[in-house]
């Protein structure tokens, strides 16, 4: 399987004005990190972000951790635990980490934590299947 990145990913695509546009940076040792503030358009209940947005952040975190570690892939399994609601406008730290690689599988962990008080908002374990990747982002 080969996947193509064209900049329109809903989670991280810089060319998708409706998406999150998360920007992950490698933090060493198989870890990638991003900071984000959830805008009101991702509301669920009053004042809270939809849990699917937190799940999306966790999925992006494991994908970028695998990418930065040299093992790009697609998510085959994502087990999410939501610990508390994410408030709209709250700044968070999104972290993904590769735990181990076995053949074509990449095992990862991810978390979303409040930058205000360090509280855990959600975390996940994931298994990614390595793929061939092609990056073709048009000039902006």
TAWOGI-V831888 format. One record per residue. N is the residue number from 0. RES is the residue in three letters. NEAR is the number of other ideal C-beta (glycine too) atoms within 12 Angstrom. Layout:
# TAWOGI-V831888
n=N res=RES near=NEAR
n=N res=RES near=NEAR
This chain:
# TAWOGI-V831888
n=0 res=UNK near=15
n=1 res=UNK near=14
n=2 res=UNK near=21
n=3 res=UNK near=18
n=4 res=UNK near=26
n=5 res=UNK near=17
n=6 res=UNK near=21
n=7 res=UNK near=19
n=8 res=UNK near=29
n=9 res=UNK near=22
n=10 res=UNK near=35
n=11 res=UNK near=33
n=12 res=UNK near=24
n=13 res=UNK near=21
n=14 res=UNK near=19
n=15 res=UNK near=19
n=16 res=UNK near=14
n=17 res=UNK near=14
n=18 res=UNK near=24
n=19 res=UNK near=37
n=20 res=UNK near=25
n=21 res=UNK near=36
n=22 res=UNK near=21
n=23 res=UNK near=34
n=24 res=UNK near=21
n=25 res=UNK near=22
n=26 res=UNK near=22
n=27 res=UNK near=13
n=28 res=UNK near=15
n=29 res=UNK near=29
n=30 res=UNK near=29
n=31 res=UNK near=38
n=32 res=UNK near=31
n=33 res=UNK near=36
n=34 res=UNK near=25
n=35 res=UNK near=36
n=36 res=UNK near=25
n=37 res=UNK near=34
n=38 res=UNK near=21
n=39 res=UNK near=17
n=40 res=UNK near=15
n=41 res=UNK near=30
n=42 res=UNK near=20
n=43 res=UNK near=21
n=44 res=UNK near=13
n=45 res=UNK near=10
n=46 res=UNK near=16
n=47 res=UNK near=23
n=48 res=UNK near=34
n=49 res=UNK near=24
n=50 res=UNK near=26
n=51 res=UNK near=23
n=52 res=UNK near=38
n=53 res=UNK near=41
n=54 res=UNK near=32
n=55 res=UNK near=35
n=56 res=UNK near=48
n=57 res=UNK near=45
n=58 res=UNK near=40
n=59 res=UNK near=40
n=60 res=UNK near=51
n=61 res=UNK near=49
n=62 res=UNK near=43
n=63 res=UNK near=41
n=64 res=UNK near=44
n=65 res=UNK near=42
n=66 res=UNK near=33
n=67 res=UNK near=28
n=68 res=UNK near=30
n=69 res=UNK near=16
n=70 res=UNK near=33
n=71 res=UNK near=31
n=72 res=UNK near=34
n=73 res=UNK near=29
n=74 res=UNK near=35
n=75 res=UNK near=23
n=76 res=UNK near=19
n=77 res=UNK near=30
n=78 res=UNK near=21
n=79 res=UNK near=28
n=80 res=UNK near=20
n=81 res=UNK near=25
n=82 res=UNK near=19
n=83 res=UNK near=21
n=84 res=UNK near=24
n=85 res=UNK near=40
n=86 res=UNK near=28
n=87 res=UNK near=22
n=88 res=UNK near=20
n=89 res=UNK near=29
n=90 res=UNK near=22
n=91 res=UNK near=37
n=92 res=UNK near=32
n=93 res=UNK near=47
n=94 res=UNK near=39
n=95 res=UNK near=47
n=96 res=UNK near=33
n=97 res=UNK near=38
n=98 res=UNK near=25
n=99 res=UNK near=19
n=100 res=UNK near=22
n=101 res=UNK near=14
n=102 res=UNK near=12
n=103 res=UNK near=19
n=104 res=UNK near=23
n=105 res=UNK near=37
n=106 res=UNK near=33
n=107 res=UNK near=42
n=108 res=UNK near=31
n=109 res=UNK near=47
n=110 res=UNK near=35
n=111 res=UNK near=46
n=112 res=UNK near=30
n=113 res=UNK near=27
n=114 res=UNK near=23
n=115 res=UNK near=16
n=116 res=UNK near=14
n=117 res=UNK near=13
n=118 res=UNK near=20
n=119 res=UNK near=23
n=120 res=UNK near=38
n=121 res=UNK near=37
n=122 res=UNK near=30
n=123 res=UNK near=39
n=124 res=UNK near=28
n=125 res=UNK near=35
n=126 res=UNK near=30
n=127 res=UNK near=41
n=128 res=UNK near=26
n=129 res=UNK near=28
n=130 res=UNK near=23
n=131 res=UNK near=16
n=132 res=UNK near=21
n=133 res=UNK near=13
n=134 res=UNK near=17
n=135 res=UNK near=14
n=136 res=UNK near=17
n=137 res=UNK near=12
n=138 res=UNK near=7
n=139 res=UNK near=10
